C-alpha cells in the first residue's frame, strides 16, 4: 500500500484521542518556540555588544536570562507531557488496534485459517504492533515540529539575508529526494523482516506443538536444520535492511556537512563584503545547527516510521480480509428449535478450482433422529457436518433447519444451538471447571458439576489433586484422552444443544475409555437430533438412519439391519471391520 493510503487508514485511530493529540502538538509548538528563541537572544546580545556595548547593561542581560529560564521551564513541562501522556496515547492506540485485530480474526471463517499460518497471525497481533506506540505518538509530533522549525527558520533567516538563506534551503529538496529513495527500500526490507519473523514464529510453534513426535522419532536435528534455515534467511534480510539504513544515514550526514560548508564559506564571504553582520553570521550557524538537529531527528525517526508503517500495513492486510460467512442483512434469531434438518440438493467444494467434495446431497433428518455417517476417508462425512453450523457455506443448494434456510439465521444463534464433540479434543490452558463452563459461560459450579456427572466425568475429576480447580495444562496435556473427551462431553451437556454433532468422538480411545465415553454420548444424544461420524461401525448399530457416503454422494441409507441385508457397501465395510477386530 502507498504511504498516503496507510496514513489515511490509520488516522481514524486518533479520533478518540483528539484532545490529547491537540495538547501534545501544542506542547510540541512550545518546545519549538523555546528552541528558536535562543539564536535570537544570542544575536541581540552580540549585535548590541558590537554596536553599543554601553547599552548592554546587567539588567538587560538578567532580563534576557530570566526570559530564557522561563522558556526552559515551559519547555521542560511541555516535554514531560509529550513524553508521558503522549506515549500513553500511543500505547492506547496500539491497544485499540490489537483489540480490533483480535476481534476481527475471531470473526473469520474456517477457510481463512486453512490458508493462513497461525504463527503469521500471532506475529501480526503481537510483534507487528509493538512499534505502533512510538510511531503513533512521534509521527504527528516529529513532522509538526520539523515543519514549524523549517518554516520559522526560513522566515527568520530570510529577514537577515535572502541569498544566503536560499543557498542553505536549496539543499533540502535534494536531501528529501535521497530520503525518498532510501525510504522505499527500507520499507521493503522491513516488510520482508516482519514476514520472516512470522515464518519463524510459525516454525517454532509447529515444532513445539509437535515436540512429542519430534522426540519420538529422534528428529531434533531435523527441526534444528529447519529453524536454522529460516533464522539464516532472517539474518540476510537484516543485512539488506542495515545496508539501506547505513546508506540513508551516510547520505544525511553528507548533507549535514554540505549545509555547514555553505554557511561557513558563503556566510564568511557575505560578512567580508559587509552584506551580513557578525551577529547574523552566528545566528545563521545556530539556526543551521537547529535545522540539522531537526533533520537528524527526522532521520532517526524514519527507521521508526518505516517500522510503524510496515506494522500498520500488515495489520490492514488482516483487517481487509473479509469473512466469507457473515450474517445476512435481515438475519433472524434462532429461538425454538425442533431439530428437523434438510439437505436440499447440497453441493460443496473448498476452492473454485477443485472438484466437489459433496454433490447434490438430498437428505431429510426428522427431529430427534440419530443419523450415523460412515464411509472411507475423504468421502465428505466431516465436511457435511461442518456445513450445518456454517463453518463453511454450501456451494449450491441449501440446508434448512425447521423449514428455514440456515443462512437466514444469525451465526451466533445458530451455533449456540448446535453442540460439537470432536475426536481431537481441545482444552484451554486453565482449570477443569473453566473448560467445562466454556460450554455456557457464566454457569455456576453446581451446573458444571451436574454436567460432569451426566458425562460420567465427576468421579475422576473429584479424584484429581484440586478437583475441579485442577490445572489441565496446555491443550489438556495433564489428562488422558478419555478424560479430555469426557470433559468435552460435559461441556456439551452444559450447553444443552438441540442439535448434536459427534465427529469420531471415540476413535482415538482404548476399549475401556471408549465404553465409558460411548455411554456418556448415548445419554447426551437422547432427545436431540444427532449426527454421528464413526469409523468403529459397532458404535452406530443403534442409529436411526445410517448414511454411507462415497465419492458419488449418499450411496446407501437405512438402518443397520436393512443395510446388512442389502449386502452392499455398508455390508462390506462392516465385515472388513469385523475381520480386523478379530
C-alpha positions in Angstrom: 0.0 0.0 0.0 1.1 3.6 -0.6 2.2 5.5 2.5 -0.6 8.1 2.0 -3.2 5.2 1.9 -1.8 3.7 5.1 -1.8 7.1 6.9 -5.4 7.7 5.7 -6.5 4.3 7.1 -4.6 4.8 10.3 -5.8 8.4 11.1 -9.2 7.3 12.4 -7.5 5.7 15.4 -6.6 9.3 16.6 -10.3 10.2 16.8 -10.8 9.1 20.4 -7.7 11.0 21.5 -8.2 14.3 19.6 -7.9 16.3 22.8 -4.7 14.6 23.9 -3.2 14.9 20.4 -4.1 18.6 20.2 -2.4 19.2 23.6 0.6 17.1 22.5 1.0 19.2 19.4 0.6 22.4 21.4 3.4 21.3 23.7 5.5 20.5 20.6 4.9 24.0 19.4 6.0 25.4 22.8 9.2 23.4 22.8 9.9 24.6 19.2 9.4 28.3 20.2 11.8 27.8 23.2 14.4 26.3 20.9 14.1 29.0 18.2 14.3 31.8 20.8 18.0 31.1 21.8 19.6 32.2 18.5 17.6 35.4 18.5 18.7 36.2 22.1 22.3 35.4 21.2 22.0 37.6 18.0 20.6 40.5 20.1 23.3 40.3 22.7 26.1 40.1 20.1 24.7 42.9 17.9 24.3 45.2 21.0 27.7 44.3 22.3 29.4 45.1 19.0 27.5 48.2 18.1 26.8 49.8 21.6 28.4 47.8 24.4 27.4 50.5 26.9 23.7 49.8 26.4 24.2 46.1 27.2 23.5 46.5 31.0 23.5 43.8 33.6 19.7 44.4 34.0 19.2 43.7 30.3 21.3 40.6 30.5 19.4 39.4 33.6 16.1 40.1 31.9 17.1 38.1 28.8 18.4 35.3 31.1 15.1 35.3 33.1 13.2 35.1 29.8 15.3 32.2 28.6 14.9 30.5 32.0 11.1 30.9 31.8 11.2 29.4 28.3 13.3 26.4 29.5 10.8 25.8 32.3 7.9 25.9 29.8 10.0 23.5 27.6 10.5 21.1 30.5 6.8 21.0 31.4 5.8 20.6 27.7 8.4 17.9 27.1 7.2 16.0 30.2 3.6 16.0 28.9 4.8 14.8 25.5 7.0 12.0 26.9 4.3 10.8 29.4 0.8 11.5 28.2 1.8 11.4 24.5 3.3 8.0 24.9 0.3 6.7 26.8 -1.9 7.9 23.8 0.3 5.8 21.5 0.0 2.8 23.8 -3.8 3.2 23.8 -3.9 3.3 20.0 -1.7 0.2 19.9 -4.1 -1.5 22.3 -7.2 -0.4 20.2 -5.6 -1.8 17.1 -4.6 -5.1 18.7 -8.2 -5.5 20.1 -9.7 -4.7 16.7 -7.4 -7.2 15.0 -8.1 -10.0 17.5 -11.8 -9.4 17.3 -11.6 -9.5 13.5 -9.7 -12.7 13.5 -12.3 -14.2 15.8 -14.9 -13.5 13.2 -13.1 -15.1 10.3 -14.4 -18.4 8.9 -12.6 -21.8 8.7 -11.2 -21.2 5.2 -9.2 -18.2 6.5 -7.4 -20.4 9.0 -7.0 -23.1 6.4 -4.9 -20.8 4.3 -3.1 -18.7 7.0 -0.3 -19.9 9.3 -1.1 -19.4 13.0 2.4 -18.1 13.5 1.9 -15.3 11.0 -1.4 -14.3 12.6 0.3 -14.2 16.0 3.1 -12.0 14.7 0.6 -9.5 13.4 -1.4 -9.5 16.6 1.7 -9.1 18.8 5.1 -8.0 17.5 3.9 -6.2 14.3 2.1 -3.7 16.5 5.0 -3.2 19.0 6.3 -0.1 17.1 2.9 1.5 16.7 3.1 3.1 20.2 6.2 5.1 19.2 5.0 5.6 15.7 1.5 6.9 16.6 3.0 9.2 19.2 6.0 10.6 17.4 4.7 10.7 13.8 2.5 13.8 14.1 4.8 15.3 16.7 8.1 15.0 14.8 6.6 16.1 11.5 4.8 19.0 13.1 8.0 20.2 14.9 10.0 19.8 11.7 7.5 21.8 9.7 7.5 24.6 12.4 11.3 24.8 12.7 11.9 24.7 9.0 9.2 27.4 8.3 10.2 29.6 11.2 13.9 29.3 10.4 13.3 30.2 6.8 11.3 33.3 7.7 13.7 34.5 10.4 16.8 33.9 8.2 15.3 35.5 5.1 14.9 38.7 7.0 18.7 38.7 7.5 19.8 37.7 4.0 17.7 36.0 1.4 20.6 34.9 -0.8 22.4 33.0 2.0 19.0 31.6 3.2 18.3 30.2 -0.3 21.8 28.7 -0.6 21.1 26.7 2.6 17.5 25.7 1.8 18.2 24.8 -1.8 20.0 21.7 -0.4 16.8 20.5 1.3 14.9 19.2 -1.8 17.9 17.2 -2.8 18.1 15.7 0.7 14.4 14.9 0.6 14.7 13.2 -2.8 17.5 11.0 -1.5 15.4 10.3 1.6 12.5 9.1 -0.5 14.8 6.8 -2.5 16.2 5.1 0.6 12.8 5.1 2.4 11.2 2.9 -0.3 14.0 0.4 0.0 14.0 0.4 3.8 10.2 -0.1 3.8 10.6 -3.2 1.6 13.3 -4.6 3.8 11.3 -4.0 7.0 8.3 -5.8 5.3 10.5 -8.8 4.5 11.8 -8.8 8.1 8.2 -8.8 9.5 7.1 -11.6 7.2 10.2 -13.7 8.1 9.5 -13.2 11.8 6.0 -14.6 11.2 7.6 -17.6 9.4 10.0 -18.2 12.3 7.0 -18.0 14.7 5.1 -20.5 12.6 8.2 -22.8 12.5 8.7 -22.6 16.3 5.0 -23.1 17.0 4.9 -26.1 14.7 8.0 -27.7 16.3 6.9 -27.1 19.9 3.4 -28.3 19.4 4.8 -31.5 17.8 7.6 -31.9 20.3 6.5 -35.3 21.3 6.6 -36.5 17.7 10.0 -34.9 17.2 11.4 -36.7 20.2 9.6 -40.0 19.4 11.4 -40.1 16.0 14.7 -38.6 17.4 14.4 -35.8 14.8 15.7 -32.9 16.9 18.5 -32.3 14.4 15.9 -32.1 11.5 14.0 -29.4 13.4 17.2 -27.5 14.2 18.1 -27.5 10.5 14.7 -26.2 9.5 14.9 -23.5 12.1 18.4 -22.6 11.1 17.4 -22.2 7.5 14.7 -19.6 8.5 16.9 -17.9 11.0 19.7 -17.5 8.4 17.2 -16.1 6.0 16.2 -13.5 8.6 19.8 -12.6 9.1 20.2 -12.0 5.3 17.1 -9.8 5.4 18.5 -7.8 8.3 21.8 -7.4 6.3 19.8 -5.8 3.5 17.9 -3.7 5.9 21.0 -2.3 7.6 22.7 -1.7 4.2 19.9 0.7 3.3 19.9 2.3 6.7 23.7 2.8 6.5 23.3 4.4 3.1 20.5 6.6 4.4 22.4 7.8 7.4 25.6 8.4 5.3 23.6 10.5 2.9 22.1 12.7 5.6 25.5 13.2 7.3 26.9 14.2 3.9 24.2 16.8 3.5 24.9 18.0 7.1 28.4 18.7 6.1 27.3 20.5 2.9 25.0 22.8 4.8 27.7 23.7 7.3 30.1 24.2 4.5 27.7 26.5 2.7 27.1 28.6 5.8 30.9 28.8 6.6 32.0 29.7 3.1 29.1 31.8 1.8 28.4 33.4 5.2 32.0 34.3 5.7 32.3 35.8 2.2 29.0 37.8 2.7 30.3 39.1 6.1 33.6 40.0 4.4 31.6 42.1 1.9 29.5 43.6 4.6 26.3 42.0 3.5 25.6 40.5 6.9 26.7 41.4 10.4 28.9 39.1 12.5 25.9 38.6 14.9 23.8 37.5 11.9 26.5 35.0 10.9 26.5 33.5 14.4 22.6 33.3 14.2 22.9 31.5 10.9 25.2 29.0 12.4 22.9 28.4 15.3 19.8 28.1 13.1 21.6 25.7 10.8 22.6 23.7 13.9 18.9 23.7 14.9 17.8 22.7 11.4 20.3 19.9 11.2 19.3 18.7 14.7 15.7 18.6 13.5 16.7 16.7 10.3 18.7 14.2 12.3 15.6 13.6 14.5 13.6 13.0 11.4 16.3 10.7 10.1 16.3 8.8 13.3 12.5 8.7 13.3 12.5 7.5 9.7 13.5 4.0 10.7 10.8 4.0 13.4 8.4 5.5 10.9 9.0 2.7 8.4 8.7 0.0 11.1 5.4 1.6 12.1 4.2 1.8 8.5 5.1 -1.9 8.0 3.2 -2.9 11.1 0.2 -0.9 10.0 0.3 -2.4 6.6 0.4 -5.9 7.9 -2.4 -5.0 10.3 -4.6 -3.7 7.5 -3.9 -6.8 5.4 -5.7 -8.9 8.0 -8.4 -6.3 8.7 -9.1 -6.1 4.9 -9.6 -9.9 4.8 -13.3 -10.4 4.7 -15.1 -13.4 6.2 -16.9 -15.3 3.6 -19.6 -16.3 6.1 -21.5 -13.5 7.7 -25.0 -12.7 8.9 -27.5 -11.8 6.2 -28.8 -8.2 6.5 -32.2 -9.4 7.7 -30.9 -12.5 9.6 -33.3 -13.7 12.4 -32.5 -15.0 15.8 -33.0 -18.8 16.1 -35.0 -19.4 19.3 -37.2 -22.5 19.5 -35.6 -25.5 17.7 -37.5 -28.7 16.8 -34.5 -30.2 15.1 -35.6 -31.0 11.6 -32.6 -30.7 9.2 -33.0 -30.9 5.4 -30.2 -31.0 2.8 -31.8 -29.7 -0.4 -29.5 -30.7 -3.3 -26.4 -29.5 -1.5 -23.0 -29.4 -3.2 -19.8 -28.1 -1.8 -16.2 -27.5 -2.8 -13.4 -25.9 -0.8 -12.0 -24.0 -3.8 -13.4 -22.8 -7.1 -10.9 -24.8 -9.0 -11.4 -28.0 -7.0 -13.9 -30.7 -7.6 -17.0 -31.0 -5.4 -16.4 -32.8 -2.1 -20.2 -33.2 -1.8 -22.5 -33.2 -4.8 -26.3 -32.9 -4.9 -26.9 -34.3 -1.4 -30.6 -34.7 -0.7 -31.5 -35.7 2.9 -34.2 -35.2 5.5 -33.5 -35.8 9.2 -36.5 -35.7 11.5 -36.4 -34.1 14.9 -34.7 -36.3 17.5 -33.3 -38.8 14.9 -29.8 -40.2 15.3 -28.1 -40.2 11.9 -24.8 -42.0 11.5 -22.3 -41.2 8.7 -19.9 -43.8 7.5 -17.6 -44.1 4.6 -13.9 -44.1 3.6 -11.6 -41.2 4.4 -12.3 -38.2 2.1 -15.9 -39.2 1.4 -17.1 -35.9 2.9 -18.6 -37.0 6.3 -16.9 -34.3 8.4 -17.5 -31.7 5.6 -21.2 -32.5 5.5 -21.5 -32.0 9.3 -19.4 -28.8 9.1 -22.0 -27.2 6.8 -24.7 -27.4 9.4 -23.3 -24.8 11.8 -22.0 -22.9 8.8 -18.3 -23.5 9.4 -18.4 -23.5 5.6 -21.2 -22.3 3.4 -22.7 -24.6 0.7 -21.6 -24.0 -2.9 -25.0 -24.9 -4.2 -28.4 -25.9 -2.8 -29.5 -25.1 0.8 -29.6 -26.6 4.3 -32.9 -26.0 6.1 -33.4 -26.1 9.8 -37.1 -26.4 10.8 -38.0 -25.4 7.3 -35.9 -22.3 7.0 -32.5 -21.8 5.3 -29.8 -21.7 7.9 -28.3 -18.7 6.2 -31.4 -16.7 7.3 -30.4 -17.2 11.0 -27.7 -15.2 12.8 -24.5 -17.2 13.1 -24.4 -16.8 16.9 -27.9 -18.0 17.5 -27.4 -20.9 15.0 -24.1 -22.1 16.5 -25.4 -21.6 20.1 -27.9 -24.3 19.4 -25.5 -26.9 17.9 -23.1 -28.9 20.0 -20.0 -30.4 18.6 -17.9 -33.2 20.2 -14.8 -33.8 18.2 -12.1 -36.6 18.0 -9.3 -34.1 18.6 -10.5 -32.5 21.9 -9.1 -29.1 22.6 -8.9 -28.0 26.2 -7.7 -24.5 27.1 -4.9 -23.9 29.5 -6.9 -23.4 32.6 -8.8 -25.5 35.2 -11.2 -28.3 34.7 -14.1 -26.1 35.8 -13.1 -23.3 33.3 -13.0 -25.8 30.5 -16.5 -27.2 31.3 -18.2 -23.8 31.7 -16.8 -22.8 28.3 -19.9 -24.6 27.0 -22.0 -21.9 28.7 -20.0 -19.0 30.1 -21.4 -17.8 33.4 -22.7 -21.2 34.5 -22.5 -22.0 38.2 -20.2 -24.6 39.8 -23.3 -26.7 40.7 -24.4 -26.7 37.0 -20.8 -27.6 35.9 -20.7 -30.5 38.4 -24.2 -31.7 37.2 -23.0 -31.7 33.6 -19.8 -33.6 34.6 -22.0 -36.2 36.3 -24.1 -36.6 33.2 -20.9 -37.1 31.2 -19.5 -39.7 33.6 -16.6 -37.3 34.4 -17.4 -36.3 38.0 -15.8 -39.3 39.6 -12.3 -38.9 38.0 -12.5 -35.0 38.4 -13.1 -35.3 42.1 -10.1 -37.6 42.4 -7.8 -35.0 40.8 -5.5 -33.1 43.2 -7.5 -29.9 43.2 -10.7 -31.4 41.9 -12.5 -29.0 39.5 -9.8 -26.4 40.2 -7.0 -28.7 38.8 -4.9 -27.1 36.1 -5.1 -29.2 33.0 -2.0 -27.9 31.2 -1.7 -26.6 27.7 -4.2 -28.4 25.4 -5.1 -30.6 28.4 -1.8 -32.4 28.4 -2.1 -33.5 32.1 -5.2 -35.6 31.3 -5.7 -38.8 29.4 -7.5 -39.0 26.1 -10.6 -40.5 27.7 -10.6 -37.8 30.5 -10.3 -35.0 28.0 -13.1 -36.5 25.9 -15.5 -36.7 28.9 -14.7 -33.1 29.8 -15.6 -32.1 26.3 -18.9 -34.1 26.6 -19.6 -32.4 29.9 -19.1 -29.1 28.1 -21.7 -30.2 25.5 -24.1 -31.3 28.3 -23.8 -27.8 29.9 -24.5 -26.2 26.5 -27.6 -28.4 26.2 -28.0 -28.0 22.4 -31.0 -29.4 20.5 -28.7 -30.5 17.6 -25.6 -32.5 18.3 -22.6 -33.4 16.0 -20.3 -36.3 17.2 -17.2 -36.3 15.0 -15.4 -39.6 15.5 -15.6 -38.9 19.3 -14.3 -42.3 20.4 -12.0 -43.4 17.6 -8.8 -42.5 19.4 -9.7 -44.1 22.7 -8.8 -47.5 24.2 -11.6 -50.0 24.7 -12.4 -49.2 28.3 -12.3 -45.4 27.7 -14.4 -45.9 24.6 -17.1 -47.9 26.6 -17.4 -45.1 29.2 -17.4 -42.3 26.7 -19.9 -44.1 24.4 -22.3 -44.4 27.4 -21.9 -40.7 28.0 -22.5 -39.9 24.3 -25.6 -42.1 24.2 -27.0 -40.2 27.2 -26.1 -36.9 25.6 -27.8 -37.8 22.3 -31.1 -38.6 24.0 -33.9 -36.4 22.6 -31.6 -34.5 20.3 -31.1 -34.5 16.5 -27.7 -36.2 16.3 -25.2 -36.6 13.5 -22.6 -39.2 14.4 -19.4 -39.8 12.4 -17.8 -43.1 13.2 -15.1 -45.4 12.0 -15.9 -48.1 14.5 -19.2 -49.3 13.0 -20.2 -51.3 16.1 -20.8 -47.9 17.8 -23.6 -46.9 15.4 -25.7 -50.1 15.2 -28.5 -48.4 17.1 -28.6 -45.3 14.9 -32.0 -44.4 13.5 -30.5 -44.0 10.0 -27.1 -44.9 8.7 -25.8 -43.0 5.6 -23.0 -44.5 3.6 -21.0 -41.7 1.8 -18.8 -42.4 -1.2 -17.4 -40.2 -4.0 -20.9 -40.5 -5.6 -22.6 -38.9 -2.6 -25.0 -40.9 -0.4 -24.5 -44.4 -1.8 -26.8 -46.2 0.8 -29.1 -45.3 3.7 -31.1 -47.2 6.2 -30.9 -49.0 9.5 -28.1 -51.4 10.4 -30.3 -54.4 9.7 -31.5 -53.0 6.3 -28.1 -52.2 5.1 -26.6 -55.6 6.2 -29.5 -57.3 4.3 -28.6 -55.5 1.1 -25.0 -56.8 1.2 -23.8 -53.6 -0.4 -21.1 -51.0 0.5 -22.0 -50.9 4.2 -22.0 -54.7 4.4 -18.5 -54.9 3.0 -17.3 -52.1 5.3 -18.8 -53.8 8.4 -17.4 -57.2 7.5 -14.0 -55.8 6.8 -14.1 -54.0 10.2 -15.2 -57.2 12.0 -12.4 -59.2 10.5 -9.9 -56.5 11.6 -11.3 -56.5 15.2 -11.0 -60.3 15.3 
